[in-house]
Amino acid sequence: MFYHFFKKSLFLISIAFYLFTESNLALAQVQNPINFNQDWLFTESDSKDYSLTTYQAKNWQKIVLPHDWSIEHDFSRNLEGCTAFMPGGIGWYSKTFPNKLKENQKCYILFDGVYNNAEYWCNGIRIGNHPYGYAPIYYDLTDILKPYDENNRISVRVDRSRYADSRWYTGSGIYRNVQLYILDKLHIPIWGITITSPEVSKDKAKVNIQIKVKNEYNKQQEATMVTDVFDPEEVKITSITTAISLKENDTANYTQNLVISEPSLWGIDSPRLYSAKTRIILSNNVLEERITRFGIRSIRFDIDKGFYLNEKNMKIKGVCLHHDAGLVGAAVPKDVWKRRLLLLKEGGCNAIRCAHNPASDEFLDLCDELGFLVQNEFYDEWDLPKDKRFNMQDKEVDYITRGNSEHFQLWAEKDLKNVIRSSRNHPCIFQWSIGNEIEWTYPGNRGATGIFDENDKDDKMDWTLWRTETPPHTPEQVCEYWKNFPKQNFSIGATAAKLAKWTREMDTTRPITANCILPTSSFETGYTDVLDVVGFSYKPDKYDYFKATYPNKVMMGTENVVRWYEWKAAKERDFISGIFLWTGVDYMGECRESDWPLKALPMAPIDLAGFPRASYYLYKALWREDIPVIKMYTQNEKKSIYKQAPDGKIIEKKKDYWKLAPRVWQDVNPHWNYTTNEKVIVEVYSNCEQVELFQNGKSLGTKYLKDQEDYAFKWAVIFKEGKLIAKGKKSNGTTNTAKLETTGKAIEIQLVPDREKIKANGIDVVHLTAQLTDKKGRAVTNTESQITFEIEGAHKFLGTDCGNTNKISGFKNKTVPTQFGRCLLVLQATNQTDTIKIKASSINGDVSSNLINIPVD
């Protein structure tokens, strides 16, 4: 079994003391980590003088981190589609802060993510560099700081001049949180606590706490370490004390074992979190207090029955997510992620694959709190680069597309281990993925499959359409191919083994997986030998073949098209643990030069603005077995993928299209506005066993789910103004209704915020949806406009969007086009109390909104 816990660390260090009444101990009042995001300066330029303490950054922009400078720009056709036609460049960050260290204290700075090729200075002294943009790194500043109360300068140079160095939009800059740590010389290092559970049951859980302690004094130290454990209601339930004895300048690991009776288990429906308060006490002074949240749960995979969480068999209903969030780019506020994750949760999703890089600590916090399983992925390329413009192996070699593979030999182990150290205590993480579709980059894999010409780099196909049940090459033929293939500098099997070894050195509580695009080759190269779970990229028709050929491997889908056939293949096979849809929310980039003005691929059930598409409701119907789900869309017969046959039945224009359906969902409308007597196909997505459709009160017949091979109810309806009502009924008697109504001319804009007020903390975010409405207040979704927002009051303008990936207007414009008569405005609080006043109007002034007041307190 694989077991795991979660932590979220806080420190309390002595600067000003007070009496700790419970045990009469002196305890620090300052909490660590200290938020270090405020009061930074930024310039999108470059000079060797910027790191000097004598340089005065007078004209630099004042910013608050996280920060992504690329998203501040407009799209340009002269840039690269792979990174969403957005620029890179070189930028510098600078921050001045006073030295408030007391005697025997130390200072560290932690960067959770900087994209990319970052160099760091403190007081003009270069303290390090870090190429990889998705792994955390920290530095000890203690010996570089100026004397007490004098100002110090941190400078960071970010070189994103290789602006096409990724297959997707990355952003540029210090796009994740930065924290400062003030520690005593006798302390727990950063990421120094690991909590696991070797045994979990409903009756009890054995808790193992591994704590690293470092003594940087020049003499031996004798101290006490006390850990108190609190339940999810913050009631203290147990405690343990350990003696510390460390020689001068020594480090040691200490173990504390506890038992929790009748534990509240962390799960997707009830993400219960405990906390452990660990204190180091020396001469009645509390040198450090670290509060560690954790969740108790068990996981295991069975080769025949699939996945178990807390010994309950369940399917993984997952989606892949990139790290950007549309209009905010890569610097994503927590509230923006929360809005998106809650929508995914409502749709039945229970797992996230972080594609194709490790997630931020803040994102993982949310997944812990909301109850999502997470597959945390390390790399998209290893020894050799992918072609950023065309995927697969390199077809072009130029400066701007060089990525992390150039740094892999020197940095891969450190980055991988830092990711695990920083995140291994999150209960949400249930798998480590060592790579995504890595096979493309290693010569021989293409030819070994028997599908491709190894020497033709243009030989490519849509993997979602490869439908043969048996691969062209048998395992014996694959082995024979490799036997005769010329020896290469790098071996995919050897590198996979190395990555798996490093992962297991850090954590044995979770299985290792990878997303395999050419598994017929990977099974014979040693790649899959080091995986606990083999992940398949777009292989629903091959599940039975791989199970029969490799019966002792755990298998699942790790990249799957948002179509019924993908879930059907997993649902019907116990040995397939689940799937990860590509993707859960639209992401920017991975486009071609010829795709302009397409800035993102519209493949996800949720669009770039965070609005659900039709496919969202299809998967909600598939995944939400607990409630009746029903949603209705329409399209005229000419544009629909369906037609009415002579016998009156609704059939696909292309036979068995549902089995071969592409990544992009069919063009359907959320309205009932057509030309009189026009034939319209009505699609209803529902998990109800029967659905009856009514037009203006007249029944158009009842249809049954068992008869819908493609899991969509369909009717051909002659359009007449009025109402369509679909009434669904489940076998248990529960019902639900979907309705569409012919609307009139848009005469108003309805402006709706997702929260009534926000805090003046510089963090909170409010999303405002603007929707065209008619005189009866009904949403008008068949008319488009351009909407301008007027905003007063203290706020940070994050941007606007409508979700249409073809509409290329910049996210930082206050005028935005609509899609389905709708668009989005996103604002963030500053540290100033005020009332934000928002009003929306069409660009020609013919419609306007109500005035919205958002108190900021």
N, C-alpha and C positions, 0 to 999 in steps of 0.2 A: 504494500500500500504506500501511497504518497500522502503525507500529512503536511499541514502548513498552518502558520499563524501570520499575523499582520502587525506591523508597527508603524507608529507615527511618532517621531521623537521630538521631545521638547527638553530643553535644558534650563536649569535655574542656577546662576552663578553669582558669587558674592561680589557686590560693589557697595551696596548699602545694606546693613544687617538689621534684622528684627528678631524678636524672640519667638521661636517656634514652640508654641505653648504645649503641644502634645508631648514633646520629649525634651523640652528645655534646650533645644539646639539652635545655634545661630544659623540662619538660612538666607541665601541670596534672594534679592527681590527682582533682579533682572532675568527675563526669560530668553533662552536661546532655543532654536536659532533666531537671530535677530533679522527681521525683514530689512534687506539692504537694497530694495527696489527704488527708493525715492531719491530725488535730487541728483540725477545723472545728467551729463551733457553729451551731446552727440553731434558729429559732423560726418557727412558723406563725402569725404575727401581724404587725402593721404599726405603725410609729411613725416620725415624722420625726426622732426622737432617735437611732435605731439606727445611723446613719452617723457620729455624732459620736465623737470620740476620748475624750470624757469619759464616754460611756455604758458601763456595766458590764453585760455580758451574763451575769449570775450564774446565772440559772435556765434558760438555753438548753440544748437537747439537744446532747450531744457525739456527733458523727457522723464517719464516714469517707466520702469521696466515692468513686465516684459515688453520688448520692442522688436518690430519687424519692419525694416525700412523699405523693403521691396514693395510691400502692399500699399505703401503711401503713394506709389507712382501709378500712372495710367498704363494700360496695356499698349503694346507697340508691335506692329506687324514685322518690324525689323529684328525682333528678338526671337526666342526659341519656343516652339509649342510645347516641348517636353516640360518646361518649367513655367507654362501658362503665359507666355509672351510677356513676362515680367523681368525687370532688370536685376542685376546683382551689384557688383562694384566693390569698393573698399570703404569701410566705415570705422570710425574711432569713437570710443566711449571713455568718459572720464568722470571720476567722482572724488570729491575732497571730503575727508572726515577726520575728526580729532582723535588722538590717541588717549583713551580713557582707561588703559590697562593699569591695574594695581600690581603691586609686587607679587611675583610668583604666578602671574596670569599669562595666558597665551591667546593668540588671535589667529583664526582661520577664516578663509573665504571660500564659499562653495558656489560653483556655477552649475546649475542643473542642465543647461543646454545652451550652447552658442554655435550658431551656424554661420560659417565654419572656418577652418584654418585660422584659429584664434591665437594671438600672442598676448601675453599678460605682463604688465609692469607694475611695480609698486615703488613710488618715489624715485622714478627714473631707472630702477634696476629691473632687468628682465627676469621674471621668475618662472617662466615656462611657456609652452605652446601646446596646442591641442587641435589636431586636424579634424577629428570626427565630431560632427555636429549634434549627435543624439545621445552621447554618454556624459554623465556628470564627472566633474573633476574639482578637486580642492587644493588650496595652497596654504602653507604656514607663513603668515606675515610677521610673526613675532619679532624676529631679529632684524627686520627691515624697517619697522616703524620708527618714527622720530620720537624724541622724548615726550613724556607725559604732557598732555594738553596741547601739543603742537599738531598742526594739520598735516595729513598724509594724502597722497594722491594715488588712486588706482586708475590705470589706463589699460584699455583693451583694444587691440587692433583686430578687425575681422576682415579677412580677405575672401570675398565672394566674387572675385573677378572672373572665376570660372562659373559663369551664370547658367550654364547648361550642364552642370555636373551631376544631375539627377534625372530620373525618369518621371519625376513628379515635382510639383511646386514645393520648395523647401523653406522659403523665406530667407531673410538675411539679418543677422545680428544676435543680440542677447535676447532671445525670444522666450526663455524660461526664467524662473525665479532665481535670484541671487540672495544668498544668506551669509551672515557673519556669525561666527561662534567665538565666545569668550570663555575660556576654560582654565581651570587650575592646572598647575604642572602635574598634579596627580588627577588623572581624568580618564573617562571613557572616550576613546577616539571617535571620530565621525564614523557612522555605520558600525559601531562597536558592539551592538546588541543584536543577537539573533534568537528568536523564540520559535520553537517547534513543538510538536506533540507526537511522541512515538506511539501513543495509544489513545484512541478516541472511541467512546461509546456513549450511549444515552445516559449511562449510569455515572461514568467518570471519564476524565481526561487527564493524562499525565503530561505535565507541562515541563519542557526543558528550556532553560534560559542560559544561553552562552554569552558571557560578558567579557570583553577585552578591557583590561585596565593598563594604563601606561603611567610610569613614574619618571618624570623628567627632572626631579630634584637630584642634587648631588649627594644625597644620603638615602639610606633605607627608610621606607615609610611603612608604618603599621597602621592600618585603618579598618573600618567596618563598612560593609556594603549591605544595605537593607532593601529588599524588594517587597512592596505591598501590592496585592492584586485586587482590583475592583471589578465588580460585575457590570453588565450593560446599564444598570440603574445607578452606577457609581457608588455602590455599597461595598465596603472593604470586606473581602471574604477569606483572605489568607495572607500570610507573611513569611518571609524567610530571611535569615541573617547569615552572612558569610564573612569570615576574617580575611583581610588582605594583608599580605606581607610581600613587599617588593624591594629588591635591591636598587641602588641608584641607577638611573637611566635604563630601567628594565621594563619589559612588557610581559604580561601573563594573561592567560585565559582562565576564567572562573565559571563553574557550572552551578546553577541552582535548579533543583528539581522540586516541582510542586504537584499536587493532585487537586483537581477541581471536581467536586461532586455535582452530579446532574447538570452538566454544562449546557448553556444555551448555545447551540451550534450556529456558526455562520453559514448562511445558505442564500440562494438567489431570491427566495421569497421572504426571508427573515435574516438580513445581514447583521447579526448580533456581534457587537464589538466590546471586548474587555479592555482594561488598561492595567499596565504594570508600572508602578512608581519606584524607580531605583535610585537610591541615594548613596553617595560615598561620604562617610563621616570620619573626620580627623580632629581629635582633641575637642570634641563637642561642637565642631563647626561642620555644617553641611557644605562640602566643597562643590557638590554637583547633585542635581536632581533631574532625572530624565524620565519623562512620562511616555510610555510605549503602549499604544493601542494594539490590540491583537484580536483576531477572530479564530475560534476553534472549529476546525472542520477536517474531514477525511476525504481523500480522492483516490480512485483506482480505476484502471482500465482492464477489461477482460477481453481476451481475443475473440470470444464468441458473443458476448452479451453487451459489449460496449462500455459506456462510462457510468461510474457510480459516484455520487456526491453524498457524503454521510450515509453510505450504504444503501442509498436509494438509486435505482437504475433510472437514467434520464437521458434524453437526447440533447446534444449541444445545439442550440438554436442561435448560431453565431453570425456576426457580420464582421467584415474587415473595415478598418478605419485608418485613413491617413491622418497626419497630425495637424493639417490646416483646417480652418473652419470658415472658408469663404471670405467674407468681407474683412475679417480681422487677420487674415493670413495665418502665420504660424504662431503669433503671440496671442494665444486664445485664453480669454478670461474664463475663470471657473464656471461662472453662470452661463456662459455660452455653451460650454460642454454639457452642463447640467440640463439645459433645455433640450439638447439633441439626444442625450442619453435617456431622459425620461420619455421622449417620444418613441425611441427604440424599445424601451421597456414596455410601454403601453401596447406596442405591436407584437409582443411575445418574445422579443430577443432576450437571451440570457448570457451571451458571451461576446467578447470583443477580441479580434485578432489585430494587434498593433502592427500595421503594414506600412513600411517594411523596416521598421526601426523601433528601438525601445521607447516606451511612453514616458511622459513627464511624471514626476512624483505627484503632482497635483491631480493629474488625470487618474492615476491609480488610487488616490484617496477617494475620488468620486466613485470609482468602481467598487471599492470596499464598502462605501456607505450605501450605495444604491443596490448592491447585490448582483454584480456582473462578474462572470468568470473572464479571465484575461489570458490570452496567449501573447507573451511578450517576445517580440522577434528582434534578433540582434542585427542581422545584416541582409542587404540585398545583393551584395557582391563580395567575393572573397579575394582570391589571389589575382583574378583577372577581371577586367572591366566589362560591363554591359554597354551596348550601344544605347545611349540615352535617347536618341532620336527615333530608333526603330526597334528597341528591345532586343532580346536575343544576344548573340555575340557581336563583337565590334565589326562594323562595316566601315566606319570612318574613325580616324584618329586625329584629333585636334585639341588644342589647349583648353578650350572652354568646356569640353565634355569630360575632362579627367576628374574622376571621383575618388572615393575612399579606398579603392583597390591599391592605389599608389602608396598608401600608408598602412596597408593591412599587415605587412610583415612586422613592422615595428610596434604597432598600436593595438592589434586585434585582441591580444590576451588581456592587456590592461583595461581596455574599454569594456570587454565582455565581463570581466570580473568586477569592475566598478559598477556596472549596471546591476549585477546580481547582488553585490553588497548593499547597494542603495535601495533595492526594491524587494529583496527576498522575503521580507516580513509582511508583505501585503497578502491577505488571504485570497484576494481576487485572482492573483496569478496562479494558474494551475498547469501551465506548460511553458517551457522555454523553447523557442524556435531558433535554430542556429542559422537558418537561411531561407531565402525565397527564390524559387526557380533558378537555382544556381547552375543547373546543368547546362544552360545555354552557353555559359562562358568557357567551359572546358572542352577543347577539341576532342572529337570522337563521340560525344554523347548523341549528337544529332544522327550521325550515320549508324550508330549502334542500334537505334530504334527500328531501322528499316523503313522509316517514313520519309526521311529527308536525304537529299544529296549532301553529303558532308562538305563538299567543296563549293556548293552554291549557296552563298550567303543570302540570296534573295528568295531561297526556297522556304516559304513559310505558309502556314495555314491557320485558320481560325480554330483554336483548340476546342471551342465549344461545339464545333460541328464534326469532330472526329468521332464517328459513331460505331465503328466496327467493334464487335464484342471481343475479338481476339487480336492482339497486336501483330504486325507483320512478321516480327522476329520472335522466335521462341527463346527461352533462356539459353539454350545451347548455342543458338546462332549468335546471340549477343555476346556470349563468352568467347566464341570463336572470332568474332569481329575484334574484340579487345585484344585477344591474343596476337593478332596480326597488325594492330594499330601501332604506329611509331610511338616510342616513349616520349613523354612530354616533361617539361620542367616541373609542372605541378600536377598532383593527382587529387581528384575530387574526393576520393575515398580517404586518402591520408589527411587532407585538410579537415574533412568532416570529423574524423577520429580525434584530431587535435582539439577542435572546438568542443566536442562532446566531453573530452577529458577535462578541459578547463571548467566546463559547466559543472561537472560532477565533483570537482575539487571544491567548488563553492556551495553546492546544494544537491543533495540526493533525495529531497522530499518531493520533487516534481519530475514528471517525465520530459524527455527531450524529443522534439519533433522537428520537422522541416516541411516546407511546401514543395513537393516534388512535381515537376512539370514533365519529366521524361522518366517515369518510374521503371519502365522496362529495362532501361540502362542502369538506373540507380540501384536496382536490386542486385545487380551483378558487379558493381564497381566497389562495393564495400560501404557505399554511402548509407544505405538503409540499415546496415548491420549495427551502426552505432546509435540508431534511433529507437526510442521506446515506443513511439507512435509514428507510423508513416502517414504523412499528410499528402493527399492527392489534389492536384490543381486541374479541375475540369475533367474528371474521369468517371462520371456516374455509370457509364456503360461498361466500364472495366472492373467494377467492384467484384463481381462474381469470379472473373478470371483471376484477379490478383489473390482473392481468398483461396481459390482452389490451388493456385500455384505456390503461394507462400502462406500456408495456413497458420503458421505460428507467429505472425506479426499482427499487432494491433493497428487498425486502419481507420481513417476518417477523411472526410472532405475538408480541405483547408482553404480552398478558393473555388467558389461555385457561382454559377449564373443565377440571377434573381428570377428564376422560373420554377414552375411547379414540378417539372421533371427532376430537378435536382433534389428537392425535398422528398419526392416520391421514392427516389432510389435509396435514400438514406432511411426513410421511415419503414420501408419494406424489408430492411436488412438489419438484424440486431447487431451484427458485427461492425457495422459502420456507426461510430459513436456520435456523429453529427456532421454539420457543415458550417462553413463560414461564407456568407454571401459576399460577392464582389460588386459593390461595396455597400455599407450601411447608409452612408451619406455621400453625396457627390464630393469629389476632391478636385483640386485644380491641377492642371498639367496633364502629362502623358498624352499630349496631342502631337500632331505632325504639322510641319510648316504649311502644308496644303489645307489644314483644317481651319485656318483663320476664317472667321472670328471666333471659332470655338475655343473657349478658355478652359473647359472641363468636359468630360464625357458624361452625358446624362443617363447613367446606367443604374443609379441607386434608387431605392424606394423613398429616399428623402433627398430633396434637391439642395442646391448650394446655399439657399437661404434658410434651410431647415423646415421647409414645407413638405408634407407627405405627397407622394405621387400615387397613381392608381396601383402600382405594384406593391406599395406599402400595405394596402388593404387586402390584396391577395395573400400576402404572407401573414398578415394579422389573422386572417381567416384560417390559415394553415396552422399557425402556432398558438393561437389563443383558444385552447380547447375548453376553457372554463366559462366562456361567455358566448352568446350568439353574436356573430359579426356579420354585418351586411353593408355594402357600399355599392353605389351605382354610377356608371359612366356611360357615355354615348358617343356615337360617331356616325356620320352618314355612310350609307352602304358603299359609296364609291371609295372612300378613304379607309374604310374598316378592313381588318384582316379576315372578316367573315362576310358571307353572302347568304341570301335566302335561296335554297334549292327549289326546283319546281314542285316538290312535294310539300313545301312549306317549312322544312327543317332548316335550321341555321347551321351551316357548315363552314369549314375553313376554305379560303380561296386556294390555299396551297395545302394539299392533303398532309396530315400529320405535322402541320406547322408547329404545333405546341411542343413536339419532341425536339425540334430543331430551332426553336425560337431564339432570336439573337439577344444580345445583352441589353439593348435599348428597348424599353417597353413600347408597345404599339401606341399610336396616336389616338388618344381618347379625350373626351371633354367632360368636365364636371357640370354641364348645363343642359337645359332643355329649350334651346333657342335655335330653330331651323326654319326652313321655308315650308309653307303649308303644302301638305301632301308629299313631302320628301320622305323617302324610305330611310329609316334610321335604325342602326343596330344598337341595342341596349345590352350592355354587359353588367352583370351583377356578380360581385365577389362575396361569397358567403360560406360559412361552415354549417349553415342550417341545412337540414336534410331536405327541406322543401321550401320553395320560394314561389309566391304568387305575385304577378305584376298587374297593376291597375292603371288604366289611362282614363283620367277624368271620371273616376268612379266605376268604370267598367272593367271587369276582369279580362285579362288577355291570356289567362291560363296559368296553371301551376306546373312547375318543373321540379325535377328531383336531382339531388346531388349525385346519386349513384349513376345517373345517365350522362353526367358531364365529364367526359374523358379528360378534358383540359382544365377541370376544376373552375369553370366559369359558366354561370347561367346566361343564356342568350335569347333575346327576342328580336324579331323584325317588327318595327312599329311605324305606321304612317303618321308623320308629325301633324299634330294639331295643338294649338296653344292650350295650356292648362297644366295639369299635374301628372307626373308619373310617381307611383308609390309601389315599392317592392316590399312585401311582407314575408319575412322569413320565420320559420318555426323549426326548432330542434326536436329531437325525439323525446327529450325530457320535458317538453312542453314550454320551454322558454322561447320568447319571441323577440324580434327586433325589426325595425323598419327603416328603409332608406327612401328619401324623397327628392325629386327634382321638379322645379317649377319654372315655367316660362316667365322671364323677368322683363321689366320695362327698361326705359332709358335711364342711364346712370345720372343721378341728380345730386349725389352727395358722396363724401368719403367718410367711411366709418373708421375711426382711429382707435385701436384697442391695445393697451399695454398688457404685458404678461404679469405685471405686479403693480400694486397701487402706490408703493413708496420704496425708496432705497436708502441705504445708510451712507453718510458722508465719510466713507472709508477709503476712497480711491480704488475700490475693488468691485462693488456691486454693479450689476448691469440690468438695464431694462430693455426689452424687445417690444417694439410697437409695430403692429400690423395695420397697414392702410388698405382698405377694401372699398372698391366702388360699390354703391348700393342704389337701388331705385327708390321711387316714392313710398313704397311699402316697407323699406328697410331691408329688402332682400339682396343678397350678394349678387352683383352683376359680374359674371365670369366669362362672358363672351365678348366683352368690349375692353379695349386697351387704351391706356393714356400714359402721360408722363406726369409724375407727381413731384411737387417741390415741398420740402419741409422747412418750416420756420421754427427756430428753436431759441428760446431765451432762458437765462439762468445758468448757474455754474454746472458745467458738464464737460465730459470728453466725448467728442463725436467719433464713434467707431466706424460708421459707414452705413451704406444702403445697398439693397440688392432686391431682385425679384425672383431669383432662382433659375431664370432662363440662361443656360450656358452659352447661348449664341449672342446674347446681348452684352456687348463688350465695354459698356460705359464703366468708368473707373468707380471703385467702391467708395471713394471719398467724396463723391458728388452728392450734394443735397437734392438734386433733381434726378429721379430714377424712373425708368420705364416699368410698366407693370407686366405681369403674366397672370392670366385669368383674372384681370382687374385688381391685382393684389401686389403689394411690395412690402419691404421691411426696412425699418429704421432701428439702429442699435446705438444706445447711449450708455456711457459709464459715469458713475459718480466721481467727483473729485473729493478732496478733503474739506470742502467748504459746504456748510449748511445753506440751503436755498430751496427754491421751488423751480423746477424745470417746467417751462410752458412750451407745448408743442402744438402746431397746427399744420395741416396739410392742404394743399390745393393743387389743382391741375395746372399744367404749364400755361394753358390758354385762359385759365381763370373761370371756366364754366362750372366747375364743381369744387367744393371745399369741405373741410371736416369740422367737427366739433373741436373746441379747445381742450386739451388734456393737460392737467396739472399733476406733476409727479413730485411730492415732497421729498427732500433730501435732508435727513436729520441724523 
